[in-house]
């Protein structure tokens, strides 16, 4: 089982989760993050760090975001690894633009 970044991350791209990942499983796309399921060790450290509650264990991803399991798997390798906290994107589709940095 791996963890999966889902739709609430879109246009927000908070990186608090990436900063606590012990194995550098996160990848930074232009408007979201991805988790590489082959690197993720299922430690759960990232989940409480996400201010938009976008990260779920693969078997608990809500049905409406099930396609994000494949998106993470297929897209993660197309983007660089991120292991530090950066300023959030907070774009127009961000579900919680008022969350702290």
N, CA, C and O of each residue as an XYZ file, in Angstrom:
404
protein
N       0.839     -1.176      0.000
C       0.000      0.000      0.000
C       0.886      1.242      0.000
O       1.909      1.287      0.684
N       0.495      2.218     -0.750
C       1.183      3.507     -0.766
C       0.159      4.590     -0.458
O      -1.049      4.362     -0.520
N       0.654      5.745     -0.132
C      -0.216      6.895      0.048
C      -0.375      7.605     -1.288
O       0.475      7.494     -2.172
N      -1.480      8.336     -1.421
C      -1.852      8.964     -2.689
C      -2.237     10.418     -2.431
O      -3.006     10.710     -1.516
N      -1.700     11.320     -3.239
C      -2.127     12.715     -3.201
C      -3.341     12.830     -4.119
O      -3.323     12.330     -5.244
N      -4.398     13.489     -3.636
C      -5.646     13.581     -4.394
C      -5.989     15.032     -4.745
O      -5.211     15.947     -4.479
N      -7.134     15.218     -5.328
C      -7.568     16.488     -5.909
C      -7.457     17.733     -5.020
O      -7.153     18.804     -5.547
N      -7.684     17.654     -3.702
C      -7.558     18.884     -2.916
C      -6.177     19.548     -2.993
O      -6.043     20.724     -2.655
N      -5.166     18.821     -3.425
C      -3.827     19.404     -3.585
C      -3.744     20.294     -4.826
O      -2.915     21.201     -4.894
N      -4.597     20.032     -5.790
C      -4.575     20.760     -7.059
C      -4.662     22.260     -6.830
O      -5.591     22.753     -6.189
N      -3.702     22.964     -7.353
C      -3.634     24.422     -7.299
C      -3.288     24.965     -5.912
O      -3.237     26.180     -5.726
N      -3.051     24.089     -4.942
C      -2.621     24.522     -3.600
C      -1.125     24.274     -3.441
O      -0.345     25.185     -3.162
N      -0.758     23.023     -3.625
C       0.624     22.547     -3.589
C       1.359     22.966     -2.314
O       2.447     23.538     -2.369
N       0.749     22.673     -1.175
C       1.449     22.832      0.095
C       2.516     21.744      0.144
O       2.263     20.614     -0.274
N       3.672     22.059      0.635
C       4.775     21.094      0.620
C       5.192     20.647      2.014
O       6.248     20.035      2.172
N       4.392     20.938      3.014
C       4.681     20.503      4.376
C       4.861     18.984      4.419
O       5.719     18.472      5.139
N       4.051     18.278      3.647
C       4.096     16.815      3.592
C       5.426     16.308      3.046
O       5.986     15.342      3.566
N       5.922     16.945      2.018
C       7.184     16.533      1.398
C       8.357     16.732      2.351
O       9.312     15.955      2.341
N       8.283     17.771      3.170
C       9.373     18.074      4.093
C       9.541     17.023      5.183
O      10.634     16.876      5.730
N       8.476     16.289      5.510
C       8.566     15.271      6.567
C       8.727     13.856      6.030
O       8.879     12.917      6.812
N       8.698     13.687      4.733
C       8.810     12.348      4.140
C      10.242     11.823      4.317
O      11.192     12.444      3.840
N      10.398     10.684      4.998
C      11.749     10.176      5.257
C      12.436      9.528      4.053
O      13.633      9.247      4.102
N      11.687      9.290      2.975
C      12.277      8.597      1.825
C      12.195      9.378      0.522
O      12.489      8.833     -0.542
N      11.803     10.636      0.587
C      11.702     11.482     -0.600
C      10.815     10.868     -1.681
O      11.228     10.718     -2.831
N       9.589     10.515     -1.291
C       8.637      9.903     -2.217
C       7.814     10.931     -2.988
O       7.097     10.567     -3.920
N       7.904     12.198     -2.620
C       7.096     13.245     -3.265
C       7.783     13.814     -4.504
O       9.005     13.957     -4.561
N       6.953     14.131     -5.485
C       7.414     14.776     -6.713
C       6.568     16.030     -6.915
O       5.368     16.030     -6.643
N       7.207     17.099     -7.395
C       6.536     18.377     -7.547
C       6.184     18.669     -8.995
O       7.064     18.903     -9.824
N       4.884     18.653     -9.293
C       4.393     19.072    -10.599
C       4.132     20.567    -10.578
O       4.300     21.201     -9.536
N       3.733     21.138    -11.684
C       3.523     22.580    -11.739
C       2.382     23.087    -10.855
O       2.420     24.230    -10.399
N       1.362     22.247    -10.607
C       0.221     22.706     -9.815
C      -0.237     21.718     -8.749
O      -1.319     21.872     -8.182
N       0.583     20.703     -8.474
C       0.227     19.684     -7.476
C       1.452     18.850     -7.133
O       2.498     18.959     -7.772
N       1.301     18.017     -6.112
C       2.333     17.055     -5.747
C       1.854     15.655     -6.091
O       0.658     15.404     -6.240
N       2.806     14.760     -6.210
C       2.527     13.341     -6.449
C       3.357     12.531     -5.465
O       4.400     12.989     -5.000
N       2.892     11.326     -5.149
C       3.671     10.391     -4.347
C       4.033      9.203     -5.229
O       3.176      8.612     -5.886
N       5.315      8.865     -5.232
C       5.778      7.698     -5.983
C       5.469      6.457     -5.150
O       6.059      6.280     -4.084
N       4.558      5.590     -5.607
C       4.177      4.423     -4.811
C       5.311      3.404     -4.657
O       5.280      2.581     -3.743
N       6.298      3.453     -5.533
C       7.426      2.522     -5.426
C       8.439      2.965     -4.378
O       9.292      2.179     -3.965
N       8.348      4.214     -3.950
C       9.275      4.753     -2.955
C       8.599      4.882     -1.586
O       9.251      4.716     -0.555
N       7.318      5.174     -1.575
C       6.553      5.373     -0.336
C       6.673      4.149      0.570
O       6.509      3.015      0.120
N       6.964      4.391      1.867
C       7.092      3.296      2.823
C       5.894      3.216      3.777
O       5.954      2.528      4.797
N       4.821      3.912      3.447
C       3.576      3.839      4.215
C       3.750      4.254      5.677
O       3.159      3.650      6.572
N       4.551      5.270      5.911
C       4.838      5.666      7.292
C       3.773      6.570      7.888
O       3.692      6.694      9.110
N       2.948      7.211      7.051
C       1.859      8.068      7.517
C       2.321      9.446      8.003
O       1.495     10.221      8.485
N       3.589      9.771      7.896
C       4.095     11.052      8.397
C       3.501     12.232      7.633
O       3.326     13.307      8.206
N       3.195     12.053      6.376
C       2.725     13.146      5.536
C       1.270     13.529      5.786
O       0.900     14.692      5.619
N       0.454     12.581      6.179
C      -0.988     12.807      6.285
C      -1.352     13.966      7.214
O      -2.098     14.851      6.796
N      -0.862     14.000      8.451
C      -1.265     15.108      9.328
C      -0.666     16.462      8.929
O      -1.107     17.498      9.427
N       0.318     16.465      8.050
C       0.955     17.709      7.623
C       0.209     18.416      6.500
O       0.479     19.586      6.228
N      -0.720     17.736      5.846
C      -1.424     18.303      4.695
C      -2.595     19.176      5.155
O      -3.566     18.655      5.704
N      -2.518     20.503      4.940
C      -3.589     21.380      5.416
C      -4.881     21.287      4.608
O      -5.898     21.847      5.016
N      -4.860     20.592      3.469
C      -6.079     20.447      2.671
C      -6.603     19.010      2.678
O      -7.531     18.680      1.939
N      -6.008     18.159      3.514
C      -6.440     16.767      3.669
C      -6.546     16.050      2.327
O      -7.573     15.458      1.996
N      -5.465     16.118      1.571
C      -5.441     15.550      0.221
C      -4.765     14.188      0.148
O      -4.756     13.578     -0.922
N      -4.199     13.689      1.240
C      -3.412     12.452      1.200
C      -4.161     11.327      1.902
O      -4.638     11.477      3.027
N      -4.253     10.186      1.199
C      -4.964      9.015      1.715
C      -4.166      7.751      1.439
O      -3.409      7.695      0.469
N      -4.329      6.724      2.292
C      -3.794      5.418      1.929
C      -4.515      4.956      0.654
O      -5.699      5.239      0.473
N      -3.816      4.262     -0.205
C      -4.379      3.870     -1.503
C      -5.749      3.205     -1.378
O      -6.648      3.495     -2.169
N      -5.920      2.325     -0.406
C      -7.200      1.619     -0.288
C      -8.299      2.463      0.351
O      -9.441      2.012      0.449
N      -7.975      3.680      0.787
C      -8.976      4.558      1.392
C      -9.230      5.834      0.582
O      -9.886      6.755      1.069
N      -8.724      5.890     -0.627
C      -8.968      7.060     -1.470
C     -10.470      7.131     -1.764
O     -11.051      6.147     -2.221
N     -11.098      8.270     -1.509
C     -12.532      8.395     -1.808
C     -12.822      8.081     -3.280
O     -12.026      8.396     -4.165
N     -13.958      7.466     -3.516
C     -14.341      7.015     -4.860
C     -14.217      8.129     -5.905
O     -13.766      7.886     -7.024
N     -14.617      9.342     -5.538
C     -14.580     10.434     -6.511
C     -13.164     10.794     -6.956
O     -12.985     11.463     -7.975
N     -12.150     10.351     -6.193
C     -10.759     10.640     -6.539
C      -9.966      9.383     -6.862
O      -8.736      9.417     -6.858
N     -10.634      8.291     -7.138
C      -9.959      7.017     -7.406
C      -8.957      7.112     -8.560
O      -7.940      6.419     -8.554
N      -9.233      7.958     -9.539
C      -8.318      8.095    -10.673
C      -6.979      8.712    -10.266
O      -6.013      8.641    -11.026
N      -6.913      9.310     -9.088
C      -5.661      9.892     -8.611
C      -4.636      8.823     -8.233
O      -3.439      9.107     -8.198
N      -5.082      7.619     -7.955
C      -4.142      6.526     -7.677
C      -3.262      6.320     -8.905
O      -2.037      6.255     -8.797
N      -3.881      6.219    -10.048
C      -3.148      6.047    -11.304
C      -2.357      7.304    -11.670
O      -1.233      7.207    -12.163
N      -2.935      8.479    -11.432
C      -2.220      9.735    -11.736
C      -0.908      9.808    -10.970
O       0.122     10.168    -11.539
N      -0.936      9.471     -9.682
C       0.293      9.490     -8.897
C       1.309      8.516     -9.462
O       2.480      8.855     -9.630
N       0.862      7.314     -9.752
C       1.750      6.266    -10.266
C       2.348      6.658    -11.614
O       3.547      6.489    -11.836
N       1.526      7.175    -12.503
C       1.969      7.476    -13.864
C       2.735      8.786    -13.994
O       3.636      8.893    -14.826
N       2.398      9.766    -13.198
C       2.969     11.103    -13.371
C       4.170     11.414    -12.482
O       4.963     12.293    -12.819
N       4.325     10.725    -11.370
C       5.367     11.102    -10.416
C       6.753     11.172    -11.049
O       7.509     12.104    -10.773
N       7.089     10.217    -11.878
C       8.429     10.152    -12.472
C       8.682     11.259    -13.501
O       9.823     11.467    -13.912
N       7.644     11.958    -13.913
C       7.806     13.045    -14.882
C       8.242     14.358    -14.233
O       8.509     15.338    -14.930
N       8.314     14.379    -12.901
C       8.609     15.611    -12.185
C       9.693     15.371    -11.145
O       9.889     14.241    -10.698
N      10.397     16.433    -10.759
C      11.500     16.278     -9.803
C      11.013     15.931     -8.396
O       9.901     16.274     -7.996
N      11.871     15.250     -7.675
C      11.615     14.940     -6.276
C      11.671     16.238     -5.473
O      12.464     17.132     -5.766
N      10.822     16.322     -4.468
C      10.845     17.470     -3.561
C      10.917     16.937     -2.132
O      10.186     16.018     -1.764
N      11.805     17.523     -1.336
C      11.981     17.074      0.041
C      12.026     18.242      1.022
O      12.343     18.057      2.197
N      11.713     19.436      0.544
C      11.735     20.590      1.435
C      10.431     21.371      1.328
O       9.676     21.243      0.365
N      10.199     22.180      2.349
C       9.001     23.011      2.352
C       9.262     24.263      1.521
O      10.298     24.913      1.659
N       8.306     24.586      0.661
C       8.348     25.792     -0.159
C       7.061     26.561      0.066
O       6.128     26.048      0.683
N       7.007     27.773     -0.424
C       5.756     28.534     -0.363
C       4.693     27.818     -1.181
O       4.975     27.290     -2.257
N       3.478     27.802     -0.666
C       2.372     27.130     -1.354
C       1.980     27.896     -2.609
O       2.197     29.104     -2.704
N       1.406     27.191     -3.561
C       0.961     27.790     -4.813
C      -0.250     28.700     -4.584
O      -0.275     29.843     -5.041
N      -1.247     28.181     -3.875
C      -2.474     28.914     -3.561
C      -3.105     29.548     -4.798
O      -3.428     30.736     -4.806
N      -3.273     28.742     -5.835
C      -3.881     29.206     -7.081
C      -5.390     29.309     -6.972
O      -5.951     29.083     -5.899
N      -6.059     29.649     -8.075
C      -7.497     29.906     -8.056
C      -8.369     28.701     -7.694
O      -9.494     28.888     -7.231
N      -7.888     27.476     -7.890
C      -8.671     26.285     -7.549
C      -8.322     25.720     -6.180
O      -8.857     24.680     -5.793
N      -7.446     26.373     -5.445
C      -7.017     25.887     -4.138
C      -8.209     25.840     -3.176
O      -8.937     26.823     -3.037
N      -8.404     24.703     -2.520
C      -9.547     24.522     -1.624
C      -9.354     25.200     -0.265
O     -10.332     25.412      0.452
N      -8.129     25.540      0.103
C      -7.881     26.186      1.388
C      -6.732     27.193      1.268
O      -5.654     26.971      1.819
N      -6.958     28.293      0.552
C      -5.877     29.252      0.347
C      -5.489     30.010      1.615
O      -4.482     30.718      1.629
N      -6.278     29.869      2.679
C      -5.986     30.580      3.914
C      -5.113     29.778      4.876
O      -4.737     30.281      5.935
N      -4.786     28.524      4.515
C      -3.933     27.709      5.368
C      -2.553     28.354      5.446
O      -2.078     28.954      4.481
N      -1.932     28.224      6.587
C      -0.622     28.852      6.806
C       0.471     28.223      5.966
O       0.349     27.095      5.489
N       1.536     28.975      5.801
C       2.728     28.452      5.110
C       3.678     27.954      6.140
O       4.756     27.467      5.801
